[in-house]
Amino acid sequence: MVMNHRRQLGEGQLGCIVGLLVFIAAIFVAYKLIPIKVKAAELRQEIVDEAKSAGMRKNPAIEANILRKAEELGLPLEKQNLSISRGNNTIKIDAKYTVVVEFPGYTYVWNFHHKAENPIF
């Protein structure tokens, strides 16, 4: 029983190349998206912190701090997409913005919506 191993030479190279291409694509997508996600999390934390300290600040100061942080992070939050409202001993902050991420041959539109609601002390 003689097996011809000659036909098996090179098998697996195509799978290795495809796997490598998928890995490179995943690294590229992560390289583009992870920094945006981190910046969005920082802005969300700023919104939560501002809601927690709302008893010490007026709405225009809160708005200015949030918009300044968004600008510092390079996020496209506009004043008209930021809503701050006070109710019976509560504050609600609502922020919406969109980040457009360009990939070769594809544009991804990433919508963010951050909300914070806290009691005012």
N, C-alpha and C positions, 0 to 999 in steps of 0.2 A: 504494500500500500504506500505508494510514493505520492506525496502531496506537492503540488506545485505552489511554492510560496512566492513565486515571482509576481503573481497578480495582486498579492497583498501589499507589495511595496508601495508606499505613498498613501495608503489608506489612512484616513484620519487627518491629513494635512488640510483638507478643505474644512473639516469640522473645527480644526484649530484656528484657521483664518477667520471663519465666521464667528467663533467664540471671541476671538481677539477684537474683531470689529464691533461686536455687541458690547464688549467691555469698554472699549474706547468711547463708544457712543454714550454709554451710561456715565462715564467719567465726565464727558463734555456737558451732558444735561445737568449733572450735579454741580459742575463748575458754574453754570449759568444760574441755577435755581436756588442753591443753598444760601448764597449771600443775600438774595432778596428775602428769603424766608427769615433769616436772622434779623435783617433790618425791620421787617414787619413785626417780628416778635418784640423788638426793642420799642417800636412805636406803640404797640399794644400795651406794653408795660408802662410806658409814659402816660398813656390814657388812664390806665388803672390807678397809677400813683396820683394823678391829678384829681381823679374822682375821690380818692381817699382823703386828700387834703383840701377838699372843696370848701370846708368850713372856714378856712383861712384866706381864701382868694375869691375874687369876683369872676364872673364868667369871661370878661374880656382878657383878663390875665391868664386864665386857664387856656383859652383859645390861642392866645399868643404863644404860650409855652408849647402847646401841642404842635402848632404850625411850625414853630422854630425847630423843634425836634425832627419833624418830617423833612424839612428842608435840609437840616444837618445830615440826615440819613440818605438824602437823595430820593425820597419817596414823593410821588406826585399828589399829595393831599392838598386840595384846594379849600379855601375858606367856605365856599358854598356847600361843600360835602362834609362839613363838620357841624354837628348839631349838639348844643349844650342846653339842657333844660333842667330847671329846678322845680320840684314839686313839694309836697308836704314832707319836709325834712329829708328829701332824697335829691340826688342829682343823677341825671342820665347824660352820658356822652356817647355820641354815635358818629363814627367816622367811616367813610367809604372812599375807596380809591382803586384805580386799576393800574397795573404795571404790565407793559407790553414787553415780552421777551422774544427777541429775534433768534431764530435758528436757521441754518441753511435750508431753504425751501419751505420753511414753516414759521408762522408767527403765533405765539401763544399769548393769549390775553388772560391775565391772572387778576381776578377780582378779590379785593380784600374788604371785609366789613368787621370793624372792631366796635364792640359795645362795652360800656361799663356802667354799672348802676350801683350807687352806694348811699348809705344814709349820711346825712350831714350832721356832724356833731358840733 
